[in-house]
Amino acid sequence: MRLISLDVLRGLTVAGMILVNSAAAMKWGAEADVVGILLHKSWDGLTVADLVFPGFLTMVGIAIPFSLRDSTPGQQGRALARAGRLILLGLMLSNLYWAADFAASEFRVFGVLQRIGLVYGACALLYLACGPRVRMVLIAVLLIGYWPLTLLPALDGLPNDLWQRGHNFVASLDRFVLGTHLYVQGPEGYDPEGILGTLPAIAQGLIGVALGEMLRDRSGRRTRALAIAGGAMVALGVAWSFAFPIIKDIWSSSFVLVTAGITTLALAALHPLLDREGRAPGLAATAMIAFGTNAIAAYTLHQVTAGVVAWDLLLTPFHATRATLGDPLASLTPVALYMVLIWAAMEWLRRKNWIIKI
């Protein structure tokens, strides 16, 4: 069983990842004043850019009940092997500049694909080994238990303040274990895909597993169930955020609930439109399916070619329209051109019916 809505939403999140990364490249590489919602929050709060990665992790979990069968021999080994390949690919992509020039940058242990690999491996094994009730208890334990963990005294003596960037136990553990050569630099630095943040990220994946089982097993009223679950998670996450702020960089529990809830609501909106039997997806949905069916391939191609968005050829329309349209609008032109190039490669794979699996 393959859900078109899941492929489309996965495609939207991958396109979103490429969009926000390219917007950041325009800001720092071309010194453009880009649209603010396309940039990540520096600490607490939420923008559109902050929704794409947790949305993808939620969908990693949703896909597990459709792709794994607990009665098939060797599933655990295959899940671990896939997780290992994702982590290895992530290590390669995170350290392209380090591999080219050891002195120019430091080796980065963690990263986006590394987190995806860790979350997928943990969620797949838990899906195969535990029942739904046990996994729901694990979600609660991980999210509730993570809160006091963040409030422990920082290992390097920095005053603990969850509302101040880097001033918490989670960031200090990154500094203690990984050293000062972190993704976020300086004495208050940390890795936004770091060590302890993997725990609530696993909870996010397990929420996705529960949603996937709901979609797989319910014969009707899936949309209503998704909408109720999504709304409840958003409401609970927002309420919790007054005490435990929404922070992407440490993957706070309130961040998990709000982003998983928004992803669920988006799926609830797409499911009745796209998953009706005999209904073909429209032009826009088909365009996103190209990204969604080869999500890791699209992200890998983007990581390898990320510098293209700042090429003079693509920046020409930006410089030509900057004075007339203003930076926020004009800066989207190179980004759009670059995204079309990535999409064209994925659309070619789709038309060839080739799915690159890791």
C-alpha positions in Angstrom: 0.0 0.0 0.0 1.4 3.4 -1.0 -0.2 6.7 0.0 0.1 9.4 -2.5 -0.5 12.0 0.2 2.5 10.8 2.1 4.7 11.0 -1.0 3.4 14.5 -1.8 4.0 15.7 1.8 7.4 14.1 1.9 8.1 15.9 -1.4 7.0 19.2 0.1 9.3 18.8 3.0 12.3 17.9 0.9 11.5 20.9 -1.4 11.2 22.9 1.8 14.7 21.8 3.0 16.2 22.8 -0.3 14.3 26.1 -0.2 15.4 27.2 3.3 19.0 26.0 2.8 19.2 28.0 -0.5 17.6 31.0 1.1 20.3 30.9 3.8 22.9 30.6 1.0 21.4 33.8 -0.5 21.6 35.6 2.8 25.2 34.7 3.7 26.6 34.1 0.2 25.0 36.9 -1.8 24.3 39.2 1.2 20.6 39.3 0.3 17.8 40.3 2.7 15.7 37.2 2.3 12.2 36.5 3.5 12.5 36.0 7.3 10.2 33.0 7.6 12.6 31.0 5.3 15.4 31.3 7.9 15.7 29.2 11.1 15.1 30.9 14.4 18.4 31.5 16.2 16.9 29.9 19.3 13.3 29.8 20.7 10.3 30.3 18.4 9.2 28.8 15.1 9.3 29.7 11.4 8.3 27.9 8.3 12.0 26.9 7.9 11.8 25.1 11.3 9.0 22.8 10.2 10.6 21.0 7.4 13.1 18.7 9.1 10.8 17.6 11.9 8.1 17.1 9.4 10.4 14.7 7.4 11.3 12.8 10.6 7.6 12.4 11.4 7.1 10.9 7.9 10.1 8.6 8.3 8.1 7.1 11.2 4.8 7.1 9.2 6.4 5.0 6.4 7.7 2.3 8.7 4.4 0.3 9.2 4.0 0.3 5.4 7.5 -0.8 4.6 8.2 -3.3 7.4 6.4 -6.6 8.2 7.3 -8.0 11.6 6.7 -11.6 10.3 9.4 -11.3 7.6 12.7 -12.8 8.6 15.8 -10.5 8.6 13.8 -7.3 8.9 15.9 -6.1 11.9 19.1 -6.6 10.1 17.9 -4.8 7.0 16.6 -1.9 9.1 20.0 -1.6 10.9 21.8 -1.8 7.6 19.7 1.0 6.1 20.2 3.1 9.2 24.0 2.5 8.9 24.0 3.5 5.2 22.1 6.8 6.0 24.6 7.6 8.8 27.5 6.9 6.5 26.1 9.0 3.7 25.4 11.8 6.2 29.0 11.7 7.4 30.2 12.0 3.9 27.9 14.9 3.1 28.6 16.7 6.4 32.3 16.7 5.7 32.7 17.4 2.0 34.7 20.6 2.8 36.7 18.9 5.5 37.7 16.1 3.0 38.8 18.7 0.5 40.9 20.7 3.0 41.5 19.3 6.5 42.8 22.7 7.7 39.8 24.7 6.4 37.1 23.1 8.6 36.6 20.5 11.4 35.1 17.1 11.1 31.4 17.1 12.0 30.1 13.9 13.6 26.4 14.7 13.5 24.1 16.1 10.8 20.7 15.8 9.1 21.1 12.4 7.5 22.9 11.1 10.6 19.8 12.0 12.7 17.5 10.5 10.1 19.5 7.3 10.2 19.5 7.1 14.0 15.8 7.9 14.3 14.9 5.4 11.5 17.0 2.6 13.1 15.6 3.1 16.6 12.0 3.4 15.4 12.2 0.5 13.0 13.6 -1.8 15.7 11.0 -0.6 18.3 8.2 -1.2 15.8 9.4 -4.7 15.2 10.0 -5.5 18.9 7.3 -3.7 20.8 3.5 -3.3 20.6 1.7 0.1 20.1 1.0 0.6 23.8 4.7 0.1 24.7 5.7 2.6 22.0 3.2 5.2 23.2 4.6 4.9 26.7 8.1 5.3 25.3 7.0 8.5 23.5 5.7 9.9 26.8 8.9 8.9 28.7 11.2 10.4 26.1 9.3 13.7 25.9 8.6 14.1 29.6 12.0 12.8 30.7 13.9 15.1 28.3 12.6 18.3 30.1 14.4 17.8 33.4 17.4 16.6 31.5 17.7 20.0 29.8 17.5 21.7 33.2 20.6 20.0 34.7 23.6 22.2 35.4 25.7 22.8 32.4 28.9 20.7 32.4 31.1 23.7 31.8 29.5 25.9 34.4 27.6 28.1 32.0 24.4 29.4 33.8 21.4 27.3 32.7 18.7 29.4 31.0 16.5 27.6 28.4 15.6 31.0 26.9 19.2 31.9 26.1 21.0 30.3 23.2 23.4 27.5 24.2 22.9 27.9 28.0 21.7 24.4 28.9 23.0 20.9 29.7 22.2 19.6 26.2 24.5 22.1 24.5 27.2 21.7 27.2 27.3 17.9 26.6 28.0 18.6 22.9 30.8 21.0 23.9 32.2 18.4 26.4 32.1 15.4 24.1 32.6 16.9 20.6 34.9 19.8 21.6 34.6 23.4 20.5 34.6 22.7 16.7 30.8 22.6 16.6 28.2 23.6 14.0 27.3 26.6 16.2 30.7 28.1 17.1 32.0 29.7 20.3 31.9 29.1 24.1 28.1 28.8 24.0 28.2 26.5 20.9 26.5 23.2 20.2 25.4 21.0 17.3 21.7 21.4 16.4 21.7 17.8 15.5 23.7 16.8 18.5 23.8 14.0 21.1 20.9 14.4 23.5 18.5 15.9 21.0 18.4 12.5 19.3 16.2 11.3 22.1 13.1 13.5 21.5 13.8 13.1 17.8 13.2 9.4 18.2 9.9 10.2 20.0 9.0 12.3 16.9 9.6 9.2 14.7 7.6 7.0 17.0 4.7 9.5 16.8 5.0 9.0 13.0 4.9 5.2 13.5 1.6 5.5 15.5 0.2 7.7 12.7 1.3 5.2 10.1 -0.5 2.4 11.9 -3.6 4.5 12.1 -3.5 5.1 8.4 -2.7 1.4 7.6 -5.3 -0.2 9.9 -8.3 2.2 9.8 -10.7 1.5 7.0 -12.5 4.8 7.4 -12.5 8.1 9.2 -8.8 8.4 8.8 -9.0 12.1 8.1 -11.0 12.8 11.3 -8.6 10.8 13.4 -5.6 12.6 11.9 -7.1 16.0 12.4 -8.0 15.3 16.1 -4.5 13.9 16.8 -2.8 16.8 15.0 -4.9 19.4 16.8 -4.3 17.8 20.2 -0.5 17.7 19.7 -0.4 21.3 18.6 -2.5 22.4 21.6 -0.5 20.4 24.1 2.8 21.6 22.6 1.8 25.3 22.6 0.6 25.0 26.3 3.9 23.3 27.3 6.0 25.9 25.5 5.3 28.5 28.2 7.4 26.4 30.5 9.6 24.4 28.0 10.1 26.7 25.0 9.9 25.6 21.4 13.5 25.3 20.4 14.6 23.4 17.2 18.3 23.4 18.1 17.8 21.2 21.1 14.7 19.5 19.7 12.6 20.5 22.8 9.6 18.3 23.6 7.2 21.2 22.9 8.9 21.6 19.5 8.3 17.9 18.8 4.6 18.1 19.6 3.9 21.3 17.7 5.8 20.2 14.6 4.4 16.7 14.6 0.9 18.1 15.1 1.3 20.5 12.1 2.6 17.7 9.9 -0.3 15.5 10.9 -2.8 18.3 10.1 -1.2 18.8 6.7 -1.5 15.0 6.1 -5.1 15.2 7.2 -5.8 17.9 4.6 -4.0 16.0 1.8 -5.3 12.5 2.6 -8.9 12.9 1.4 -7.8 14.8 -1.7 -5.1 12.5 -2.9 -5.8 9.0 -1.6 -9.2 8.4 -3.1 -9.3 5.2 -5.1 -9.1 5.8 -8.8 -8.2 9.4 -8.4 -5.1 10.6 -10.3 -2.9 13.3 -8.7 -3.0 16.7 -10.3 0.0 18.6 -11.8 1.2 20.1 -8.5 0.9 16.8 -6.6 2.8 15.0 -9.4 5.6 17.6 -9.2 6.0 16.9 -5.4 5.8 13.2 -5.9 9.1 13.5 -7.9 10.7 14.9 -4.8 8.9 12.5 -2.4 9.7 9.2 -4.1 13.4 10.0 -4.3 13.7 12.1 -1.2 17.2 11.1 -0.1 18.5 11.3 -3.7 17.1 14.9 -3.9 18.6 15.9 -0.6 22.0 14.4 -1.5 22.0 16.1 -4.9 21.2 19.4 -3.2 24.0 18.9 -0.7 26.6 18.2 -3.4 25.4 21.1 -5.6 24.4 23.6 -2.9 26.9 26.2 -4.2 25.1 26.4 -7.5 22.5 28.9 -6.1 25.3 31.5 -5.7 26.7 31.1 -9.2 26.9 34.3 -11.1 24.6 32.8 -13.8 21.8 32.2 -11.3 22.5 35.5 -9.5 22.1 37.6 -12.7 18.3 37.9 -12.4 18.6 38.7 -8.7 21.0 41.6 -9.4 18.8 42.8 -12.3 15.6 42.9 -10.3 17.0 43.7 -6.8 16.4 47.5 -7.0 12.9 47.1 -8.5 11.4 44.2 -6.6 13.4 44.5 -3.4 15.7 41.8 -1.9 13.1 39.5 -0.3 11.3 38.9 -3.6 14.3 39.1 -6.0 16.3 36.7 -3.9 13.7 34.0 -4.6 14.6 34.0 -8.3 18.0 32.2 -8.1 16.5 29.8 -5.4 13.5 29.0 -7.7 15.8 28.3 -10.7 18.1 26.1 -8.6 15.1 24.2 -7.3 13.8 23.6 -10.8 17.1 22.0 -11.7 16.9 19.6 -8.8 13.3 18.9 -9.6 14.1 18.1 -13.2 16.6 15.5 -12.1 14.1 13.9 -9.8 11.3 14.1 -12.4 13.6 12.3 -14.9 14.0 9.5 -12.3 10.3 9.4 -11.7 9.5 9.0 -15.4 12.1 6.3 -15.6 10.4 4.7 -12.7 13.7 4.6 -10.8 13.7 4.9 -7.0 17.1 5.3 -5.5 17.0 3.5 -2.1 19.6 3.9 0.6 
